[in-house]
C-alpha cells in the first residue's frame, strides 16, 4: 500500500522524471550529434549498439506523455533539455526548432497544471564539444553557461525550478574512471578534471541564471550507501573512501568549499591547475538540493593502485539491475545531508525507482515489486520528515520505460510501459497505485 498525500505535510509535491536523450528521439528536429551517439556506435559499449535515435519518440508524442502525468495526479514533471538539440555544435548557432520544442513542452506542462522542473544537462554532450576535450576542458564551464543563458532567456519565466546537471558522479567518475558511460574513458587524470569541472560548470550556470533573475535553483546529486563488506578495519576504510568519492566529494564541494582528503590522496596530482580557487563559483548559494537514491553497495579492499577497493555481492533482494533494495539508505542520506551539509535548505528526492520484471497481461502490466519499492522508500521519507528533515517533495524515476544508456532498452524503470516496436504506452499497476495515492488529498483540497 502506497502512502498517500495525507501522509505527508501540506505542500509536499510529487512528481515523475525523464531525461531528454532517453525518451525524445534524437534523430528528430535538427539535433546535433552527441557523444552518446558515437559511444553507442562503438562495438561493445552498449547492448546491441542501441541508441537514442528514436527512443520513446517523446519529441512527437509529448502531449500524450504530459496527459499521463496529469492523469496520474502528479504535481511536477522533472525533464531535461538536450544541449545538442538546442545548440547542435554546442556553441554558437541555436537550432530554433529544438528551442521551440522545449517552449511548447513547458507550455504543455503549465496547461495541465504541472510544475516544470528543469534539469539543464542529463549527459548528452554535443560531440563537437567532446572533440574539444569535453569535461576535461575547463572551458566547458563557459560553454555550459552560454547554453544555460539560451534556455533561461526562453523558458526561465515559466519554470518552477531549475538545476544545471544531473548526477555529477556519473558525469565525472562513471564516465571517465570506470568507462561505463560516454565518453567511456578509464583515466584518472581525465577523472580528476571532469569531477572538478562538472562542479565549476554547475556554479557557472547558477550564476548566469541568477543574473537573468531566475529563482528556485538547485543541484541534483546521486548518492549511494556504502557499507563495509565485512567487519575488518580494511573494509571499513574502503567503504569510507567509496563514500568520499561517490557522495562527499560533490556535497563538500557544493556546501563546504573543499574536497575530502581521502579523495585528494588519489586525485590531487591530477587536478586541474588552480582548482583551489574555484570554490567561490562552485559554492553559489542554492535554493534546494535534490537527492537521487537507488541502492547500497558492499565495499571491501582490493589489490592494485588507488582507490584499491571493490564492490562485493550483498544478501538483500535485488532489482533487475542487480542493485540491493535498501530503503534505509534513503533515510540515512536525508538525515545526514541535512545534518552535515545543508541545514534548513529544502531537500527533494529527485529520483527514486526500480527496474523490475514487469508482467504484461493484455492491457494490464503488473509490477508489484515496483509498488513495494516505492512504498518502502516513501515511508523512509516520512520517517525523515518526522525527525525534522526539511524534505519538500518526492519524484519517481521514471515516467516511461526508456533508453537505459549502456544497457539499451532492456531494463524498465517506468511507471508506464512502452512497447519499443509500436511505441504504445500502457500505464502499469504502479502508475495506477500512485494516481490513487496522490488523488485522495487532491480531492480533499478542493472541498
RODO-2510 file (C-alpha; in nm, 4 decimals, decimal comma):
residues 447
     n   res          X          Y          Z
     1     x     0,0000     0,0000     0,0000
     2     x     0,1484     0,3316    -0,1053
     3     x     0,1393     0,6211     0,1387
     4     x    -0,0932     0,8936     0,0140
     5     x    -0,0882     1,2720     0,0128
     6     x    -0,2493     1,2845     0,3524
     7     x     0,0546     1,1050     0,4950
     8     x     0,2805     1,3992     0,4042
     9     x     0,2878     1,7649     0,5068
    10     x     0,0683     2,0114     0,3225
    11     x     0,2503     2,1485     0,0190
    12     x     0,4671     1,8385    -0,0262
    13     x     0,4980     1,7815    -0,4023
    14     x     0,5047     1,4600    -0,6001
    15     x     0,6441     1,4156    -0,9484
    16     x     0,7886     1,1861    -1,2093
    17     x     1,1075     1,2348    -1,4087
    18     x     1,2545     1,1648    -1,7513
    19     x     1,5594     1,2791    -1,9465
    20     x     1,5885     1,4138    -2,2982
    21     x     1,8132     1,1590    -2,4700
    22     x     1,6393     0,8662    -2,3021
    23     x     1,2918     0,9451    -2,4352
    24     x     1,2798     1,2144    -2,7030
    25     x     1,4296     1,0519    -3,0102
    26     x     1,7456     1,2345    -3,1044
    27     x     1,7148     1,1810    -3,4813
    28     x     1,4405     1,4435    -3,4997
    29     x     1,4198     1,8199    -3,5116
    30     x     1,7656     1,9191    -3,6266
    31     x     1,9506     1,7910    -3,3200
    32     x     2,3276     1,7614    -3,3452
    33     x     2,5390     1,4545    -3,2742
    34     x     2,6093     1,3724    -2,9085
    35     x     2,8875     1,1704    -2,7521
    36     x     2,6230     0,9099    -2,6691
    37     x     2,5614     0,8600    -3,0407
    38     x     2,9295     0,7931    -3,1043
    39     x     2,9689     0,5892    -2,7839
    40     x     2,6763     0,3639    -2,8836
    41     x     2,8126     0,3236    -3,2370
    42     x     3,1346     0,1768    -3,0975
    43     x     3,1129    -0,2049    -3,0671
    44     x     3,0916    -0,3352    -2,7127
    45     x     2,9827    -0,0147    -2,5412
    46     x     2,6025    -0,0516    -2,5461
    47     x     2,3811    -0,3590    -2,5566
    48     x     2,3091    -0,4386    -2,9210
    49     x     2,4618    -0,0967    -3,0075
    50     x     2,1232     0,0602    -2,9315
    51     x     2,0993     0,4372    -2,9191
    52     x     1,8528     0,7179    -2,8613
    53     x     1,7731     0,7907    -3,2260
    54     x     1,4036     0,7094    -3,1760
    55     x     1,3801     0,6164    -2,8069
    56     x     1,0158     0,6701    -2,6985
    57     x     0,9513     0,9341    -2,9686
    58     x     0,8552     1,1806    -2,6973
    59     x     0,9525     1,4521    -2,9460
    60     x     0,6280     1,3844    -3,1319
    61     x     0,4233     1,2201    -2,8565
    62     x     0,4821     1,4693    -2,5747
    63     x     0,1126     1,5704    -2,5437
    64     x     0,0213     1,2069    -2,4706
    65     x     0,3000     1,1795    -2,2151
    66     x     0,2014     1,5002    -2,0378
    67     x    -0,1578     1,3761    -2,0336
    68     x    -0,0287     1,0701    -1,8473
    69     x     0,1415     1,2981    -1,5952
    70     x    -0,1778     1,4915    -1,5422
    71     x    -0,3972     1,1819    -1,5160
    72     x    -0,1516     1,0357    -1,2646
    73     x    -0,2258     1,3292    -1,0306
    74     x     0,1382     1,4369    -1,0218
    75     x     0,2302     1,7916    -0,9264
    76     x     0,5505     1,8369    -1,1221
    77     x     0,7369     1,6980    -1,4193
    78     x     1,1155     1,6807    -1,3984
    79     x     1,2535     1,6935    -1,7525
    80     x     1,5833     1,7808    -1,9162
    81     x     1,6935     1,9760    -2,2202
    82     x     1,9269     1,8306    -2,4806
    83     x     2,2250     2,0599    -2,5394
    84     x     2,2784     1,9257    -2,8918
    85     x     1,9108     1,9698    -2,9799
    86     x     1,9254     2,3386    -2,8915
    87     x     2,2841     2,4102    -2,9996
    88     x     2,3885     2,1362    -3,2457
    89     x     2,7578     2,2319    -3,2320
    90     x     2,7455     2,3001    -2,8585
    91     x     2,8336     2,6658    -2,9171
    92     x     2,7160     2,9435    -3,1427
    93     x     2,4122     2,8881    -3,3601
    94     x     2,0825     2,7972    -3,1942
    95     x     1,8515     2,5446    -3,3578
    96     x     1,5177     2,7261    -3,3483
    97     x     1,3214     2,4038    -3,3971
    98     x     1,4826     2,2480    -3,0920
    99     x     1,4267     2,5505    -2,8714
   100     x     1,0669     2,5755    -2,9921
   101     x     1,0119     2,2132    -2,8879
   102     x     1,1007     2,2895    -2,5264
   103     x     0,8915     2,6047    -2,5404
   104     x     0,5865     2,4001    -2,6395
   105     x     0,6715     2,1361    -2,3818
   106     x     0,6803     2,3854    -2,0940
   107     x     0,3575     2,5474    -2,2087
   108     x     0,2052     2,1995    -2,2258
   109     x     0,3009     2,1337    -1,8646
   110     x     0,1521     2,4603    -1,7468
   111     x    -0,1680     2,3972    -1,9400
   112     x    -0,2067     2,0701    -1,7470
   113     x    -0,1316     2,2209    -1,4075
   114     x     0,2162     2,0650    -1,3896
   115     x     0,5165     2,2443    -1,2408
   116     x     0,8077     2,2427    -1,4914
   117     x     1,1229     2,1236    -1,3096
   118     x     1,4168     2,1626    -1,5473
   119     x     1,7468     1,9784    -1,5457
   120     x     1,9659     2,1562    -1,7985
   121     x     2,2050     1,8662    -1,8695
   122     x     2,1452     1,4929    -1,8406
   123     x     2,4604     1,3518    -2,0043
   124     x     2,4136     1,4173    -2,3778
   125     x     2,7207     1,6299    -2,4537
   126     x     2,7394     1,7623    -2,8120
   127     x     3,0092     1,5666    -2,9920
   128     x     3,1669     1,8896    -3,1175
   129     x     3,2458     1,9756    -2,7546
   130     x     3,3604     1,6224    -2,6790
   131     x     3,6104     1,6735    -2,9619
   132     x     3,7462     1,9716    -2,7676
   133     x     3,8034     1,7596    -2,4582
   134     x     3,4526     1,7717    -2,3159
   135     x     3,4515     1,7622    -1,9371
   136     x     3,8334     1,7507    -1,9303
   137     x     3,8420     2,1036    -2,0704
   138     x     3,7934     2,3898    -1,8231
   139     x     3,6222     2,5902    -2,0963
   140     x     3,3182     2,3647    -2,0637
   141     x     3,2009     2,5792    -1,7709
   142     x     3,1653     2,8785    -2,0013
   143     x     3,0180     2,6705    -2,2821
   144     x     2,7519     2,5381    -2,0485
   145     x     2,6908     2,8857    -1,9131
   146     x     2,6137     3,0054    -2,2646
   147     x     2,3738     2,7140    -2,3167
   148     x     2,2085     2,7923    -1,9840
   149     x     2,1522     3,1522    -2,0913
   150     x     1,9817     3,0419    -2,4129
   151     x     1,7482     2,8167    -2,2159
   152     x     1,6977     3,0664    -1,9359
   153     x     1,6060     3,3530    -2,1669
   154     x     1,3465     3,1408    -2,3449
   155     x     1,1997     2,9318    -2,0633
   156     x     1,3125     3,0876    -1,7356
   157     x     0,9978     3,2926    -1,6740
   158     x     0,7827     2,9763    -1,6730
   159     x     0,9988     2,7242    -1,4889
   160     x     0,9100     2,6148    -1,1359
   161     x     1,2663     2,5029    -1,0647
   162     x     1,5946     2,4519    -1,2445
   163     x     1,9170     2,2601    -1,1808
   164     x     2,2277     2,2622    -1,4012
   165     x     2,3484     1,9000    -1,4063
   166     x     2,2052     1,5594    -1,3247
   167     x     2,4283     1,3351    -1,1122
   168     x     2,7807     1,4794    -1,1270
   169     x     2,9291     1,1472    -1,0105
   170     x     2,8046     0,9833    -1,3297
   171     x     2,9399     1,2657    -1,5444
   172     x     3,2786     1,2540    -1,3718
   173     x     3,3631     0,9143    -1,2233
   174     x     3,1352     0,6651    -1,4019
   175     x     3,2198     0,8086    -1,7432
   176     x     3,5905     0,8927    -1,7047
   177     x     3,7245     0,6478    -1,4424
   178     x     3,5052     0,3376    -1,4810
   179     x     3,4346     0,3975    -1,8505
   180     x     3,0765     0,2687    -1,8366
   181     x     2,9170     0,5799    -1,9887
   182     x     3,0184     0,8183    -2,2660
   183     x     3,2922     0,9160    -2,3317
   184     x     3,3982     0,5754    -2,1976
   185     x     3,7375     0,6669    -2,0535
   186     x     3,9366     0,4864    -1,7843
   187     x     4,1844     0,7590    -1,6988
   188     x     4,2460     0,9038    -1,3522
   189     x     4,3787     1,2324    -1,4933
   190     x     4,0642     1,2796    -1,7034
   191     x     3,8551     1,1856    -1,3994
   192     x     4,0112     1,4491    -1,1747
   193     x     3,9475     1,7180    -1,4345
   194     x     3,5917     1,6060    -1,5053
   195     x     3,4989     1,5750    -1,1370
   196     x     3,6086     1,9333    -1,0738
   197     x     3,4845     2,0861    -1,3978
   198     x     3,1347     1,9463    -1,3546
   199     x     3,1066     2,1422    -1,0302
   200     x     3,2643     2,4515    -1,1864
   201     x     3,0077     2,4311    -1,4672
   202     x     2,7306     2,3907    -1,2119
   203     x     2,8310     2,7066    -1,0291
   204     x     2,8773     2,8983    -1,3528
   205     x     2,5259     2,8099    -1,4646
   206     x     2,3760     2,9107    -1,1308
   207     x     2,5440     3,2493    -1,1639
   208     x     2,4203     3,3020    -1,5198
   209     x     2,0650     3,2106    -1,4200
   210     x     2,0728     3,4407    -1,1166
   211     x     2,1801     3,7228    -1,3479
   212     x     1,8697     3,6528    -1,5572
   213     x     1,6506     3,6818    -1,2483
   214     x     1,5659     3,3121    -1,2276
   215     x     1,4842     3,1588    -0,8904
   216     x     1,4292     2,8235    -0,7192
   217     x     1,7667     2,6955    -0,8386
   218     x     1,9230     2,3773    -0,7054
   219     x     2,1661     2,0915    -0,7563
   220     x     2,0957     1,7215    -0,8095
   221     x     2,3412     1,4675    -0,6660
   222     x     2,3167     1,0904    -0,6804
   223     x     2,4048     0,9253    -0,3518
   224     x     2,4851     0,5592    -0,2920
   225     x     2,5085     0,3999     0,0509
   226     x     2,8450     0,2335     0,1107
   227     x     2,8645    -0,0412     0,3741
   228     x     3,1751    -0,2409     0,4692
   229     x     3,1726    -0,5862     0,3118
   230     x     3,2871    -0,7414     0,6413
   231     x     3,3868    -0,6454     0,9947
   232     x     3,7534    -0,5747     0,9212
   233     x     3,9094    -0,2286     0,9567
   234     x     4,0232    -0,2560     0,5953
   235     x     3,6671    -0,2962     0,4708
   236     x     3,5522    -0,0039     0,6844
   237     x     3,8260     0,2152     0,5365
   238     x     3,7310     0,1057     0,1828
   239     x     3,3652     0,1927     0,2447
   240     x     3,4623     0,5371     0,3765
   241     x     3,6721     0,6009     0,0670
   242     x     3,3888     0,4877    -0,1620
   243     x     3,1518     0,7218     0,0223
   244     x     3,4023     1,0057    -0,0147
   245     x     3,4422     0,9555    -0,3911
   246     x     3,0763     0,8958    -0,4633
   247     x     2,8931     1,1208    -0,2184
   248     x     3,1037     1,3587    -0,0121
   249     x     3,3231     1,4894    -0,2962
   250     x     3,0284     1,6689    -0,4518
   251     x     2,8422     1,7624    -0,1340
   252     x     3,1623     1,9003     0,0191
   253     x     3,2437     2,0956    -0,2947
   254     x     2,8967     2,2495    -0,3114
   255     x     2,8470     2,3265     0,0564
   256     x     3,1867     2,3329     0,2307
   257     x     3,4244     2,4710    -0,0297
   258     x     3,6620     2,1760    -0,0164
   259     x     3,7079     1,8151    -0,1219
   260     x     3,7520     1,5168     0,1130
   261     x     4,1196     1,4435     0,1877
   262     x     4,0635     1,0724     0,1171
   263     x     3,9767     1,1581    -0,2436
   264     x     4,2565     1,4086    -0,2881
   265     x     4,5013     1,1382    -0,1836
   266     x     4,4384     0,9837    -0,5239
   267     x     4,3241     1,2783    -0,7376
   268     x     4,5409     1,5683    -0,6157
   269     x     4,8328     1,5025    -0,8560
   270     x     4,5860     1,5092    -1,1442
   271     x     4,3635     1,8045    -1,0514
   272     x     4,3450     2,0967    -1,2949
   273     x     4,5711     2,3950    -1,2291
   274     x     4,4214     2,6452    -0,9878
   275     x     4,1325     2,4247    -0,8816
   276     x     4,1506     2,5509    -0,5228
   277     x     4,0448     2,8977    -0,6422
   278     x     3,7128     2,7859    -0,7927
   279     x     3,5036     2,7223    -0,4819
   280     x     3,3569     3,0721    -0,4768
   281     x     3,1898     2,9834    -0,8086
   282     x     3,1140     2,6216    -0,7194
   283     x     2,9504     2,7190    -0,3908
   284     x     2,6997     2,9632    -0,5382
   285     x     2,4023     2,9758    -0,2965
   286     x     2,1234     2,7314    -0,3771
   287     x     1,7517     2,7264    -0,3020
   288     x     1,7297     2,3476    -0,2674
   289     x     1,9207     2,0225    -0,3080
   290     x     1,7938     1,7156    -0,4911
   291     x     1,8985     1,3636    -0,3901
   292     x     1,8825     1,0732    -0,6341
   293     x     1,8909     0,7417    -0,4495
   294     x     1,8567     0,3791    -0,5588
   295     x     2,0716     0,1297    -0,3680
   296     x     2,3613     0,0417    -0,1403
   297     x     2,6915    -0,1313    -0,2167
   298     x     2,9077    -0,3581    -0,0022
   299     x     3,2681    -0,2435    -0,0347
   300     x     3,5952    -0,4137     0,0516
   301     x     3,9660    -0,3690    -0,0229
   302     x     4,1232    -0,4835    -0,3474
   303     x     4,4692    -0,5005    -0,4947
   304     x     4,6124    -0,2521    -0,7377
   305     x     4,6526     0,1253    -0,7372
   306     x     4,4318     0,3803    -0,5628
   307     x     4,1441     0,3592    -0,4757
   308     x     4,2115    -0,0165    -0,4299
   309     x     3,8560    -0,1154    -0,3451
   310     x     3,5849    -0,3322    -0,4952
   311     x     3,2120    -0,3995    -0,4788
   312     x     3,1056    -0,7349    -0,3368
   313     x     2,7726    -0,9189    -0,3661
   314     x     2,5180    -0,8401    -0,0949
   315     x     2,2460    -1,0574     0,0602
   316     x     1,9425    -0,8310     0,0147
   317     x     1,6696    -0,8671    -0,2517
   318     x     1,7795    -0,7095    -0,5767
   319     x     1,6264    -0,5187    -0,8638
   320     x     1,6614    -0,6174    -1,2298
   321     x     1,9746    -0,4003    -1,2294
   322     x     2,1238    -0,6276    -0,9635
   323     x     2,1009    -0,3449    -0,7102
   324     x     2,0160    -0,4246    -0,3494
   325     x     1,6886    -0,2820    -0,2188
   326     x     1,7832    -0,0789     0,0872
   327     x     1,5347     0,1991     0,1723
   328     x     1,7219     0,2641     0,4958
   329     x     1,9893     0,4243     0,2792
   330     x     1,7476     0,6944     0,1642
   331     x     1,6594     0,7775     0,5239
   332     x     2,0322     0,7855     0,6048
   333     x     2,1131     1,0348     0,3296
   334     x     1,8184     1,2608     0,4022
   335     x     1,9138     1,2894     0,7676
   336     x     2,2917     1,3102     0,7295
   337     x     2,2817     1,5515     0,4355
   338     x     2,0640     1,7909     0,6328
   339     x     2,2797     1,7460     0,9426
   340     x     2,6238     1,7727     0,7822
   341     x     2,5781     1,9883     0,4714
   342     x     2,2507     2,1696     0,4065
   343     x     2,0839     2,2526     0,7398
   344     x     1,7424     2,4091     0,6774
   345     x     1,7798     2,4126     0,2986
   346     x     1,4820     2,2349     0,1361
   347     x     1,5590     1,8839     0,0133
   348     x     1,3847     1,6874    -0,2602
   349     x     1,4130     1,3246    -0,3617
   350     x     1,4651     1,3980    -0,7311
   351     x     1,4968     1,0340    -0,8454
   352     x     1,3991     0,7053    -0,6868
   353     x     1,2778     0,3939    -0,8639
   354     x     1,3395     0,0373    -0,9692
   355     x     1,3988    -0,1705    -1,2795
   356     x     1,1555    -0,4571    -1,2314
   357     x     1,0427    -0,7716    -1,4128
   358     x     0,7040    -0,6386    -1,5169
   359     x     0,4373    -0,8847    -1,6255
   360     x     0,2164    -0,7816    -1,9156
   361     x    -0,1274    -0,9407    -1,9481
   362     x    -0,3062    -0,7861    -2,2445
   363     x    -0,3771    -0,4258    -2,1491
   364     x    -0,2547    -0,4751    -1,7915
   365     x     0,1010    -0,4544    -1,6673
   366     x     0,1567    -0,5887    -1,3174
   367     x     0,4644    -0,4652    -1,1286
   368     x     0,4196    -0,5495    -0,7596
   369     x     0,7948    -0,5193    -0,6952
   370     x     0,7852    -0,1555    -0,8031
   371     x     0,4875    -0,0769    -0,5821
   372     x     0,6632    -0,2362    -0,2837
   373     x     0,9862    -0,0464    -0,3599
   374     x     0,8093     0,2887    -0,3874
   375     x     0,6119     0,2268    -0,0692
   376     x     0,9245     0,1397     0,1278
   377     x     1,1109     0,4471     0,0099
   378     x     0,8149     0,6802     0,0601
   379     x     0,7929     0,5502     0,4154
   380     x     1,1649     0,6235     0,4575
   381     x     1,0837     0,9799     0,3516
   382     x     0,8031     1,0005     0,6074
   383     x     1,0398     0,8846     0,8798
   384     x     1,2957     1,1505     0,7870
   385     x     1,0298     1,4232     0,7862
   386     x     0,9113     1,3109     1,1297
   387     x     1,2695     1,3554     1,2507
   388     x     1,2791     1,7126     1,1273
   389     x     1,4375     1,6836     0,7828
   390     x     1,3084     1,9655     0,5552
   391     x     1,2063     1,7287     0,2766
   392     x     0,9637     1,9017     0,0419
   393     x     0,8996     1,6569    -0,2413
   394     x     0,9465     1,3141    -0,3981
   395     x     0,9968     1,2396    -0,7688
   396     x     0,9765     0,8903    -0,9198
   397     x     1,2182     0,7634    -1,1795
   398     x     1,0797     0,7305    -1,4304
   399     x     0,7562     0,8171    -1,6044
   400     x     0,8307     0,5943    -1,9060
   401     x     1,0309     0,2856    -1,9841
   402     x     1,3179     0,4300    -2,1848
   403     x     1,6713     0,4048    -2,3209
   404     x     1,8765     0,2856    -2,0242
   405     x     2,2115     0,4089    -2,1544
   406     x     2,4731     0,1310    -2,1877
   407     x     2,2036    -0,1299    -2,1180
   408     x     1,9956    -0,0262    -2,4190
   409     x     1,6245    -0,0931    -2,3913
   410     x     1,6360    -0,3989    -2,1645
   411     x     1,5863    -0,2506    -1,8187
   412     x     1,2482    -0,0951    -1,7449
   413     x     1,2156     0,1717    -1,4756
   414     x     0,8896     0,3253    -1,5963
   415     x     0,5547     0,3714    -1,4277
   416     x     0,4283     0,3460    -1,7852
   417     x     0,5176     0,0506    -2,0087
   418     x     0,6461     0,1379    -2,3562
   419     x     0,6335    -0,1126    -2,6404
   420     x     0,9528    -0,0179    -2,8225
   421     x     0,8207    -0,1598    -3,1510
   422     x     0,4813     0,0161    -3,1618
   423     x     0,5628     0,2869    -2,9008
   424     x     0,2282     0,2209    -2,7327
   425     x     0,2119     0,3482    -2,3751
   426     x     0,0408     0,1282    -2,1143
   427     x     0,0189     0,2538    -1,7554
   428     x     0,1390    -0,0115    -1,5112
   429     x    -0,0215    -0,1105    -1,1831
   430     x     0,2307     0,1156    -1,0075
   431     x     0,1093     0,4146    -1,2094
   432     x    -0,2493     0,3462    -1,1067
   433     x    -0,1403     0,2979    -0,7453
   434     x     0,0384     0,6330    -0,7488
   435     x    -0,2609     0,8035    -0,9086
   436     x    -0,4873     0,6719    -0,6335
   437     x    -0,2436     0,7681    -0,3594
   438     x    -0,1996     1,1192    -0,4947
   439     x    -0,5631     1,1776    -0,5872
   440     x    -0,7105     1,1380    -0,2392
   441     x    -0,5586     1,4525    -0,0905
   442     x    -0,6183     1,6428    -0,4127
   443     x    -0,9902     1,5832    -0,3639
   444     x    -0,9663     1,6931    -0,0026
   445     x    -0,8062     2,0220    -0,1039
   446     x    -1,0953     2,1062    -0,3351
   447     x    -1,3634     2,0688    -0,0681
***
